[in-house]
Every structure is written in C-alpha cells, then in structure tokens.
Amino acid sequence: MAVQAAAKTLSPLHAMATTTMTDLWNDSCSVQELSYAIAHGAVGATTNPTIVIGVLKKELPAWRDRIFAMIEENPTWSEVEVAWKLVEEMAVKGAELLAPVFEREKGKKGRLSMQTNPAFYRNSEAIVHQAVHFDSLAPNIQVKMPVTKAGLAAIEEGTYRGVNVNATVSFTVPQAIAVAEVVERGLNRRTAEGKDNSRMTPVCTLMVGRLDDWLKVVAKKENICITPGHLDLAGVATMKKAYKIYRERGYRARLLVAAYRHHLHWSQLIGGDIIHSIPYNWQLLYNGSDIQVKDSMRKPVAPAIVEELYRKFADFRKAYDVDGMGIDDFDRYGATVRTLRSFIASYGELLALVRDFMLPDPDK
C-alpha cells in the first residue's frame, strides 16, 4: 500500500524508477533533456549519431563558439577529428550531470552511453580502439558497440579490457543471447586474471520499435494481411522472451529497451530488472498520461498475437526463436541494415555540419 501511495504522488516515470526494479535513462545527452530526466528519477543516458545531430541542431547556439574554437586551436584537423572532439565534449557534459548518481550508486548506475563510429560495424579492432578511448574520457562512460559479427568480437574484447559496454543495433532474441554470451566470456577472462568486476555494468539494448518498423516494411513488400495492432507488439513479445531467458540463464548483462513508437513499448515492459532509455518528447508524453505504473514485464503478449506474427513473418521467427539466426546472419537482417544505414547517414550529416563551420558555403 505504501508503494502504491508513493506512486500516486510521482510522475509515471518517476514512479517506475522509484517503486520498481526498472531504471529510467534519458535518450540523449542534451543538458536540458537530461536535467529533466534526472529530476524524474533517471540514472543514466544514452546517445547515438542520430541523437547527437538532433541535440546539436537544437542547442547549436550553445556550441557555436566552441566549434569555432576547436577549429582554430587545431589547424591540421579535418572535419572528422573536429566532429569526434565535439561528440566527446557533449558526452562528457552529460557524464558530469550524472556523476552524483554514479557516486551515490557506487558505480552501478549513473553512466552516459556514447556510440562508436557506426561506419566501423565490420571492423572489430577499430571499434575496440575507439571504445577504450571513450572509456578514458570519464569514470562513468558506457560505450555502445553494434551487434554485428565484428561488433560481437569487439564487445567481448572491450569487456575484457574493462569497458562497460552497451550493445546496440540489436533487435532480436538471438542477438541478445549472443551479446550475453560474449559479455560472460569477457567477464570470465577478467576474473581468471584477477581483475575487478565490481563496477562492470554491461547492457544489451533491444530496439523494439525498430523491429516493429521492419516487420511493417516486410508486410507492405510481401502484401501480408495481419490483424491491426499486432505488428505493434512484435518488439514487446521479443523483449519479454529475451528477458525470461536472461533471468533463467543468470546472464550478468542487463537488457535495455529503446526506440519507442507508442506507449506499449513502455507500459508493457515495466517491473523487470531492465532499463528504459526514453527520448525527452516521449518522457513528456508518458508523464502527462494517466497510464498506471504496474508490473507488466512478466505478463506475456497474448498467444494469439504471437502465433499470427510467427506464422506470417519469417523475419519474426528469426527475431523470436533462440536459434532464429546465427551470428553470420546478423549483419544482413533487415532491421540491422536499416539502422546502420540511418546511423551512418546521421554521422555523415554531423560531418557536413562541422564542414559548414570549417568551409562556409560562399554561395550563401
């Protein structure tokens, strides 16, 4: 009764963060957005190239002078070097906001996730090199690496080197299991050498909305007729199954939900020992709602919905079955390809923005 009474006096997200095992992260490094999230119980944050370019456009006046200063201070740097320096400084600012949480939680929470170059998705060595560098920027940095074939090797090696990883570009049960297994190997290698794992907090993201998006593309391409609303629960069903497996097998990585398309991606995934990384606009929507915060994580998606998805979509079977895909298949999965293309395009947009500072268009 005391928990229910407390929940009624808090915003829905704050109630989730303080009355359940489920953590809230902010899905950007924007100072304004992260400050709002922390006030509502957030204990972490995450970024990716799409988020970074969005934040930069929104807060460009605050960064304009600093960008010009970077260019002036480093006369031999290309737009690539300036762009990554900018990303690093944005991430460090976010990490500073979360530092009190990090200290309060003794390193178990309070981290800022920053993403390695999405163009490195085929190059394990490049991913690890950048991850180790990011890890050195602040004590509470978490590093995002893609769940591609090369990315998985990097996740194991990065974990072994003490990098707190956040596996991204991930949508499926087979990917979630593959991440958990390589994280276990990395942690076990550390233990065998007497290294401390007490502040290791590995995370595996499932981008539930992007799985739904992909299946909708498939439905349109293949002219598949499906009950309205069922495609909106494919990611939820996949996340619930992955969570059940993680609990049964005792994996030390935590699952994280991302890529929201509607409130079910949040309200149907509350109560478990997971993380929600929620964009600011969705936080405002959820906090302004009358949705009741209750334990929904262990309540399965209706069997009839899962059965229809399973029967009609080979790509749902690939996402839902433990052995639906092998590691060699991850790079070619539709949601993976679409997301990598999107992230790489956003990275290109970031370089173009920096280029406009370095070489202003003389025709404008």
N, C-alpha and C positions, 0 to 999 in steps of 0.2 A: 504493500500500500504506500509506503514511504517513497519508493521509486516512482510509482505512478503519479503521486502528488508532485514530486520534484519535476517530472517530465512536463506536467501541465504548466509550469511557470517558466519553461525554457522554450526557445525556438525549436522546431522539429530537429534540425541538425545538431543543435547543442544537446538536446535530449538524447539523441542517438549516441553522441560522443561521450556522454557522461553517465548514461544509465544502461548501456550495453557494452559488449566487448568490441563493437565495431568502431574503428577510428575514422576520423574525417581528415582528409588532406585537401588543400587548395590546388586547383588545377591550373596554376600559373605562378610566375614569380613577380607579378605586379605588386608593388608595395601597398597600394590601396586595397587591392583584392585580397591579398594575403592577410593584411591587418584585419579586415572584416572577418575572414575565416577564423583567425586565431581567437577573435572575440566571441566566436560561436563554437569554440571547442576544437579547432583544427590543431593537429600535432605534426603536420608535415605539409610538403608541397611538391609539385612536380612541374616539369616543363618539357616541351618538345619544340622542333623548329617552327611548327605552325603556331604554337602558343607564343613563342618568343617574338615572331614577327608581328603578331597581333598586339602584344603588350607594347612593343617598341612604337608601333604606329599610334597607339593610344596615349603613350607617355613621351612622345618624341621631344616636346619642348624641354622636358627634364633631362634628356640625354644629348641634346643637340651640341651643347658646348663641350661635353666630354668626348663626343665622337670627333669633333674638330681637333681637340687636344691630343687624342690618340694619334691622329694622322700627323699632326705637327711634331709630336715627340718621337715618332718612329718613321723617319723619312724613307726607309727602304722597304717598309711593309707593303704588302699587297692588300687588296680588299679582303682576302681570305683571312689573313692574320688580324686585321682590324676587326673583322666580324667576330672571330672567336674570342678576341680580347673583350669585346663588348658583351658577348654571351656570358663569359666568365664573370665579369663585373656585375651583371644583372643577377646571376646565380648567387654570388657572394652576398649581395644585399639581401636577397631572400633568406639565405642561410643565417645572416645576422639577426633577422627578425625572429627566427625560430630557435636561436641559441638559448634563450631562457627555458624553453620547453626541453631542449636537448639536455641541459644541465639538470633540470628538475627530474627528468625521467632516466637519468644516469646513462645516456647514450642509446636507450632503447627506442626513443621517439624524438621528434624534433629535427628531422632531416629534410633537406632540399634536394630533389632529384633533378639532375641535368643530363641531357642526352648526348651521346657520342654522335659523331657525324653520320647521318643516315646513309651517305654515299659509301661508307665503309662496310656495308652489310655483307660483303663477300670476303672481307679481309680481317681475320682474327687478330693478327699481330697489330694492325693499325688500331683496332678497337681497344685492345688491352693497353697499348701505349697511351692513348688518349684518356682511357678510364683511370689509369694510375695517376696521370697528371691532374685530372679533375679531383681525384681523391685528396690531393695535396693542397687544394685551394682553401679548405676549411674543415674543421673536425667533423662537421655534420652534413657533409655532402654524400648523397647517394647517386649512383651512376647508372643511367639507363643504357642497356645494350639490347639489340634486336634478337628475337628468337628465330634466327636463320641458322643454317648449318654452321657457318663460320661464327655467328654470334654465340651459339651454344658453347663452342670451344672457348671463346673469349670469356663467357660467364664463369666457366669453371676456373680458368686461369686467374681471372680477376678476383674471384672469391678467395682463391688460394693466396693471392697477394694482399689480401686484407681489404679489398674494395667491397663496400656494401652495394650490391647490385640491385637494380630494378629492371627485370626483364620486360621488354616492351615489343611492340609489333607482334602481339600474341593474342589469339582469339579462341583457341581450341583446347580440349582436354589433352590430346597428345602433346601439344606444345607445353602445357602447364606441367605435365608429368616429366617431360624431357628437361625442363628448367629445374624442377625439384631434384632430379637425379644428378645433374651436373653440379648443382649447388652442394648437395650432400658430398659429392666427391671432393669438391674444393675444400669444404669444411673439414672433412676427414683427413685430407692431406695436411692441413694446418695442425690438426690435433696430433697427427703422427710425428710432427716436428716440434711439438711442444708450444705451438703458437696459441695465443689467447683468442677465444671466440666470443668472449662475454659481451662485446659490443658489435657483433655481427648481426645485422638485421636484414637479411635478403628478402626481396619482394618479387613476386611474379604477377604482372598485370594481365588481365583479360579485358580486351576492348570489346565489351559486349555489344554496344551499338554498332560497331563496325562489322561484326558478324551478321547482325540483322540486315545491315545495309547490303552486304554482299549477297545474301540469300534473296533479297528483293531484286537485285540485278539479275540473278540466275532465274528467278520466277518470270521476269519480263522477257529475258532472252529465250527461255525454253517454253514460254507460254504455259506455265504451270498455274492451275487454278487452286487456290487454297483458301480456307476459311479466314475471313477478315480478322486481323488481330493476332493470328497465330505466329506470323513471322516476327512480331514484336517481342516474342518470348523465347526465341531461339537462343539468344545470348544468356538470358536468365537461366534457362534449363542447363546450358553448358556450364555456367558458373557454379550452379548448385551441385552438379555432378563432380566437377573438379574439386570443390570444397570437401565433399564427402570423401573422396579418395585421399586428399591431403590429410584429413583427420584420421582415417583408417591406417594410413601408412606412416604417420608421425613425421612427415616432412617438416624441416625447420624453416623453410621459406613460407612467407605469408602471401596470400592472394590479395590482389588489389583490383577493384572494379573501376573501369574508365569508359569514356565515350558514350555519354548519355543522349538518349533520343526521346525519352518520355519518363514519367515518374516511376514506372515499374522497374526500371533499371536501378533505382534506389530503393523504393519501398518494398520490393520483393527480395531484397538482399541485405536485410538488417538483422543483426543479432549474432552473427557469426564472428569469429576472430579473424576479421578481414579489414581491408581499408577501402574507403570510398574516396577517390580523387575527383572532386566535383568542381566544374568551372563556376566562376562567380555568378554568372547570369542564372545558372541552374540553382545555385545556393539561394539566390533571392526568390526564385520561384518556389522551391521546396519550403523555405522558411515562411513564405507567405501563404502556404497551403493549410488545409485542415486535415492533412493526412496523419493518421495515428501512427506513432512510432511503436512498433511491436516486433517481436521475434518472428521473422518470416523466412529466415535463411534455411531452416530445416523443413519447411513446408514445400513438398515437390510441386513442380509445374504439373498441371492435370495430365494424366497419362494419355488421354485422347489427343491433346495438343502435341505432345512429344511423338506419339505414334504417327500422326499425319506428317509432321516435319520429317521424321525418319523415313517414312515410306516414299515421300515425294522428292526428297532432295538428297542426292548423293553427297553433296558438299556439307549437309548437316550430319550425315553419318560419319563423314571424315572428321568433323568437329567434335562429335559427341562420343564416339567409340574410343575406348582406351587405345586400341590399335588401328584407329581410323586412318592414320598417316604415319609414315616413317620420317625420320629426320631429313632424309633426302627430298621429301615432298614439301617441306615447309616453305621453301623459297618460291614455289610455284603455286601455292594456294591463293585463290583469288583475293581474299581479304588482305593477305600479306602483300601481294603485288600492288594492290590499290593503295594501301597505306604507305608503303615505301615510296611509291611514285609521288604521293601527296607530300610526304616529309621532305623528299629530295627537292621537289618544286618549291616548297617553303624556304628551304635552305638557299636555293637559287634566288628567291625573292629577297632574302636577307642580304646576300652578296650584292644584289642590284641596288638596294637601298644605301648600303655603305659606299658603293661605287658612285652614287649621285653626290655624296659628300666629297669624295676624292676628285671626281671629274664631273663637275656640274655641266648639264646639257647646255651648250652655248646657244641652242636654238630656242630656249625657253626664256 
